[in-house]
Amino acid sequence: MRKTFKFKLKTYKSVETKLNYWLRLCQLLYNADLELRIKSYKETKKTTKIHLPTYKKEYPEYKQIRSQTLQDVQEKLDLSFENFFRRIKQHKTPGFPRFKSITRYDSFTLKQNSWKLNDKYIEIKNIGKIKIRYSRLIEGVIKTITIKRSCGSWYILFSCDQVPLKPLPKTNKEVALDVGIKDFLTTSEGTKIKNPKFLKQSETKLIICQQRVSRRKKGSNRRNKAKLLLSKSYEHLRNQRSDFQSKLAKQLVTDYDRIYIEKLNNEQMTLKKSDKTLANKQKHNINKSKSDVSWSSFFNKLKFKAEEAGKEVIEVNPSLTSQVCSKCGSKHKIPLSQRTFKCPNCNYIEDRDYNAAFNILRAGQALQAISTSHMGATENQYS
């Protein structure tokens, strides 16, 4: 199992200067490589990468950075192009890789022998010794480390393999989750978790910080300070959301052995401008609320914690789960504004989200039964 451990670094001006310089060199290499690929494709219809040994001879300042760190810069650009072509094939907005300013390039990766961990310090070749503020123990085998700059502070991320699992006691219970905006989620047992609405709580502060940035003169120190305050406000918002989701995911994994969730479709998570059923302002507010709850982030945390604890998270098709009666199985299309499900066929009345959660539970159980029977048939075939 792979896991990332993140810690804050205690840096001094001399070290920060070197770290910023390395980031600057990596950013310039990224942009130069992107420029070369665009130019070569226009001329020959083939992309050409920068040859690092030749590039180092031409620009001697890059000799202080290990080749694997520079290769990682090119790998980031490779990944950007892979995602670009993948989105084209899927008929989505492609998003061509763009040049990055120094404020948008904030990390570099070190591999193998370019660093040495010594108790509370990490020593990086050509940079120096940096103190790590540990908040927990590092587990597994360290494969790579990443130095990241965020909101004026520096962090180190250890990417570790072979991290031991931490199985939790079995409860022999299962549950299905229906996520929403009004309530963050509703379980098939009828429990509702309220949506904390962190964005709405911080919105006034964010608006003030953004206005302050807009009023400052571009390139001035006062504008840079205002941008830093804005970044810290957004970071606080992200930390609030992440903390809430992590604690909730941990609680669910502790209480249940098997959890059924909806398989999210990114295209259906936001309302398009071409959709004329709602006014533009309504669509904007709904999209903002969906972004605030961040279901995909929560499900990713839930899957990771379930894997770590030896539990199961099973995805089911969310199609029609809110439109099918969980009692008689008849289909009835109801508007999103109607929060109570009323079945005209059997007169069943229930909360809309609970009805959907129960449908997800039954769909998940059916999927699990098919998977179990298939595995049994496979075992019989080879026995």
N, C-alpha and C positions, 0 to 999 in steps of 0.2 A: 504494500500500500504506500502511495506517495502522499506526502504532507508537507506543507510550507509553514515554517515558524518565523514570525515577524517580531523584530525587536527594534527599539529606538537606539540610536547612536549618540554618544556624547562627543561632539567634535569641537575643535579649536579653529581659529581663523586660518592658520597655516594649512591645516588638513582640508578645510572647506574650500580653500582656494584651489588646491590640487584636484579635489573631487569635481568642482565646477569646471575646471579646465578639461578633465577627462570627458565630462558630459558634452562640453563644447566640441571636442574633437570627434566624438562619436556622432554627434548631430550633423557636423559638417560632412563626415563620411557617408552618412545616410542620405543626405541631400545630393551629394556628388554621385553616389551610386544610382540614385533614382534618375538624375539628369542624364547619366550615361545610358541607362536602359531605355529611356524615352527616345533619345537621339538615335541609338543604334536600331531601334525598332522602326523608326521613321525611314531610315536609310536602307536597311537590309531586311526588314520584317522579322528580325530575330533580336532577342534581348542579350546584351553583353554586360557581364558584371565587371566591377573593378578588380584587377589582379593585385591582391594585397602586397606581395613582395615588391612589385614595381612601384606601387603607390607609396610604400614606406621609403623607398630610395628617393622618390621625388619630394616627399614631405617627411623629413627626418624626425619631426616631433612625434610621429606615430610610433616610433621605435620603443618608446617608454611603455606603450600599451601592449599587452600580450595578444598574440594573433587570434586566440580563441575568443577574446572579448570583441575584436573587430569582426570576426566571423559571425558572432551572434548578432551584430548590427545588420549584416547582410541577410541573416536568417529571418530577422524581423521584417525586412522588406520583402523577402520571398513569401512569407506568410500573408502579407498585405496583398500581394498579387494573386496568391491562391484564393483568398477570400473574394477578391474582385472578380475573378473568372467564375468562381462558384456562384456568386450572386447573379451574374449574367445568365448562366445556364438555368438558374431557378426563376428567371424573369423578374428579378427584384431590382431595386435601385442599386446600381453597381458600386458607386463610391470609389472612384479611382484613387490610388495611393497619392497622397499629397506631400509637398515639402513641409518640413517641421521647423518651427522656430525654436529657439533655445528654451522658451518657457513650456513648450509642448513635448520636449524630449527630456525625460526626468529619471532615467535609470540605465545602468549598464550591468552586464553579467560577467562574473569571473568563474573560471573552471579550473579544476585540478591544482597545479602547483603554484599558482600566482598569489596565494594567500596562505596564512598560517594562523590557526586558532590557538590562543594561549590563555587559558583561564577566562578572565573577564575582558580580554583584549583580542582584537583581530589585527594582524599585521599584513598589510597589502603592499606588495612590491612596488616601489617607486611612488608610494603615497605616504606610508607610515603606519604608526600604531593608533588604533581607534578603540575607545572603550565602549563595550556593549552593555546596555541596561537590560539584563535578563528579567523576564517575567514568568518563565517556566523552563523546564529542562528540554533540551533538544534530544529527540529520539530518532532512531534509525541511522542510516548511513548518509552523510552529507554528500550530495552530488554537485550542486552548484550553489553559488551565493549571488544575490543581486543587491546592489547598492541603489537606493531610491531616494529621491528628493521630493518632499511633499510639504507644502505650506510652510516653507522656511526651515523645516527640520529634516534630518537624515535618518533613514531606516535601513536595516539589513534583513534580507529574507533568505532563509536557509531552505533549499529544496531538498528533501530527504526521501530516500527509498528505504524499503524494508522496515517501515514503521510498524511496530507490533499492534495488533488489534486489541481493543478493550471491550470484550463481550459483556453485555448486561444480562441480568437474570431474565429468563423467559417468563412471560405473563400469560401466554396462550390466548391473547386477545388481538383482535384486528379492528381497524377503523377506516372509514373513507372520509376524505376532506373535500369540501366544496369552497373554493376561495371566492371572495367578492370584494366590493368596495365599501359598502355600508358596514358590514362585518368582515373582518379580515379573513376569517374562515368559520365554517360550520361543519361539525362532525356528524357522522351518521348516528351518533348516540344523542344528538340534540344539543350538544354544547356549542356555544357561540363565543368566539374571541373577538373583542371589539377592535376596530381599526384605530390605532393610536394617532394617525394623521399628523405625522411629524412635520411634513412640509407645510401644512396649514398653520401649525404652531409657530414655525420659523419664518413664514412668508413675509411678515412686516419687516423683520430684521434684514432679510435678504434683499428686499426692495430698497431699503435705506442704504445698505452697503453697495448695491449696484448703482444707485443714483450718485453716490459719493465718487465711485470710479469714473462714471461718465462725465462728471463736472471737472475732474482734474485734467491738467494739461498732459498730453501724451509724452512719454519719456521722462517725466519729472519724478523726483523721489516721492512726492506726496501721492502721486498716482500709484506708484509701486507699493507704497504702504497700504493704500486703500484696496488694491488688488489682493494683497496678502490677507487683509481682514476678511474680504469676501471669500477667499479660498478656505480660510479657517472656519467660516460659518457653514460652508457646504460640507467640509470635513466633519464638523460636529453633527450635521444632519445625517450623513452617511453612517457615522458611528452609532447614533441613536437607533437607526433602522437595523443595522447589522446586529446590535446587541439584542434588540427585541426578537428578531428572527432566530438568532442562535439559541436563546433561552427557550423559545417556544418549540423549536425543532428538538432540542435536548429532552424536553418534557414529553413530547409525543413518542420519541424513540424509547424512552424509559417505560412508558405506560403500555405500549403496544408492540407486538412482534411483527405484524404485517400492516402496512399503511398503503391504502389505495389513493392515488391522486390523478388529476386530469393531465393528459398530455397536452402541454401548451402549444398553441399555434401562434407564432410571432406575428403573422399577418392579421390574425383576428384580435390581437391584444390592443390594437389601436384603431380608431375610426378614421377612415380616409376622407379627404375633402370632397371626393366625388359622391360620398354617401349623402343623399339629400333628405333622409328621414329626420335629421336633427339640424338645428341651426349651428352655424360655425362656432358660436360662443359655447353652446352646449357640448359640442364635440371636443373643443379645447379643454373644457373643465373635466370631462370624462377621461380624456387622454392623460391629463395631468394627475388625476386621482389614480389611474392605473399605474402610472409611472411611480407614484409615491408608495403604493403597496408593494411593488416589485416582487411579484409572484415567482418569477423565474429564479431570482436570487434566493428566495426562501426555499424553493424546491431543491436547488443545488445544495444548500446547507443540510436540508433534511436527508437527501441521498447520501451525502458524505458521512453524516453522523450515524445513519443506519448501517452503512457499510462498516464503519469503525466498531459499532456495537454488535455486529452479527445479526442485524434485523433486516427486513425486506421493505423496499418501497416499489410498488408496482404501478405503472402508468396505464391508464385506460383512455379510450377514445371519448372525449367530452361531448361528442355530437348528440344532441337531443336530450341530454341528461336533465335539463330544466324544463323540458316540454312533454315528458312522458310521465304518466301517473304511476307512482311506485306501488300502488295497490292493485290496479286492474291492468296496467300496461298500455292503456290507450293514449294516443298522442293528441295534444292540444297546444296550439301556439298561443302563448300569452305574452303581452308586452313587458318590457324590462321594468317599467314603472310599477307593475302589479307585483307586490311582494308576497302575496298569498296564492298558493296553487289551489284552484277549485276545479275538480273533475266533474264535468256534466254527465259523464257516463255512469259513475258509481257514487257521486256526491261526496267524494273524498276531499277533505279540506285540510291543508297543512301548510306550514311555512315553506316558501319557495325554495330556499337554500337547503333546508332539511330534506325536502323531497329529492332535490338534485343529489345530495350527499348519499342518500339511500340508494338511488339509481347507480351511482358510482360504485358503491359497495357491492351491489349485485353483479354489475358488469365485471368488476375485479375478481369476484369469487368465481364467476363463470370462466374468465380467462385463466385463472389459476387452476381450475379443474381440468381444462383442456390441456394446459401445460403439463400437469401431473400425469394425465392419462397417456399423453404422447411420450413422456419419459419412461413410463411403465412399459409401453409397447416396444420402445427401443431396447430396453433392458431384456425383455423376453426374447427379442429377435437375436440378440447376441449371447444369450445364456445357453 
